[in-house]
Amino acid sequence: MIEELAVSIPEESLQTSFLSTAMTMLPRPRPLTPRRVTRQAFGGLTEREREVAALIAEGQSNRAIADLLVVGTRTVEAHVSNILSKLGFTSRAQIAVWAREKGLTHTPE
């Protein structure tokens, strides 16, 4: 957008000055943290959601996952719902296949 505005300035020196000043006023992009890089690589899933996905891929039920992670069944249901939503899936089977393809589980395919 800044470049589009600059094109409308007829005098080249003013155009250059405008571009230089405008570009220095833009916020600099912050580098991604390792956690955010990992989340991007795994469809935006949090570490806990990836853990739940891996357990689903191993064939664990919500109750078994809750027991393993020492959380309530409703918490696991919320994680499963978030995973389905973030990845655009409609079933646990899709989660299981995805988790195996991403290498989240050590269970043989």
C-alpha positions in Angstrom: 0.0 0.0 0.0 2.9 2.4 0.8 4.4 1.7 -2.6 1.1 2.4 -4.3 0.9 5.7 -2.5 4.5 6.5 -3.4 3.7 6.0 -7.1 1.2 8.9 -6.9 4.0 11.4 -5.9 5.2 13.0 -9.1 8.6 14.2 -7.8 11.2 11.4 -7.5 13.1 12.9 -4.6 9.8 13.3 -2.6 8.7 9.8 -3.6 12.0 8.3 -2.3 11.8 10.3 0.9 8.2 9.2 1.5 9.1 5.6 0.9 12.1 5.7 3.2 10.2 7.4 6.0 7.1 5.3 5.7 9.1 2.0 5.7 10.9 3.0 8.9 7.6 3.6 10.6 6.3 0.1 10.0 6.7 -2.3 12.9 9.4 -4.9 12.4 8.2 -8.5 12.2 9.2 -10.4 15.3 10.9 -13.8 14.7 8.7 -16.8 15.5 9.5 -18.6 18.7 10.4 -22.3 18.5 7.0 -23.1 20.0 5.1 -21.1 17.3 7.2 -22.7 14.6 6.3 -26.2 16.0 2.6 -25.2 16.2 2.7 -24.1 12.5 4.2 -27.3 11.5 1.4 -29.2 13.2 -1.6 -27.4 12.0 -1.7 -25.0 14.9 -2.1 -27.7 17.5 -0.8 -27.0 21.0 1.6 -29.4 22.6 -1.2 -31.0 24.6 -3.4 -31.3 21.5 -0.6 -33.1 19.7 -0.2 -35.4 22.7 -4.0 -36.2 22.5 -3.8 -36.8 18.8 -0.9 -39.2 19.3 -2.9 -41.1 21.9 -5.9 -41.2 19.5 -3.6 -42.7 16.9 -2.6 -45.4 19.4 -6.3 -46.3 19.7 -6.9 -44.8 23.1 -10.5 -43.8 24.2 -11.2 -40.5 25.7 -11.4 -42.1 29.2 -8.1 -43.8 28.7 -6.5 -40.5 27.5 -7.9 -38.7 30.5 -6.5 -41.3 32.8 -3.1 -41.2 31.1 -2.9 -37.3 31.2 -4.5 -37.0 34.6 -7.3 -34.7 33.4 -11.1 -35.0 33.1 -12.9 -36.7 30.2 -14.5 -33.4 29.3 -11.0 -31.8 29.0 -10.1 -34.6 26.6 -13.4 -34.0 24.7 -12.5 -30.3 24.4 -9.0 -31.2 23.1 -10.5 -33.6 20.5 -13.0 -31.0 19.4 -10.2 -28.4 19.0 -8.1 -30.8 17.0 -11.0 -31.6 14.7 -11.7 -27.9 14.2 -8.1 -26.8 13.7 -7.4 -29.5 11.2 -10.8 -29.4 9.5 -11.5 -33.1 10.2 -14.7 -34.8 11.1 -13.5 -38.0 12.7 -11.0 -39.5 15.1 -9.8 -41.8 12.3 -8.7 -38.8 10.4 -6.8 -37.5 13.5 -5.2 -40.9 13.8 -4.0 -41.0 10.2 -2.7 -37.4 10.5 -0.9 -38.1 13.7 0.9 -41.1 12.2 1.8 -39.2 9.0 3.2 -36.4 11.2 5.3 -38.9 13.2 3.5 -38.1 16.5 3.2 -41.7 17.5 5.6 -44.7 17.6 2.8 -47.2 16.9 3.4 -49.2 13.7 1.2 -48.4 10.8 
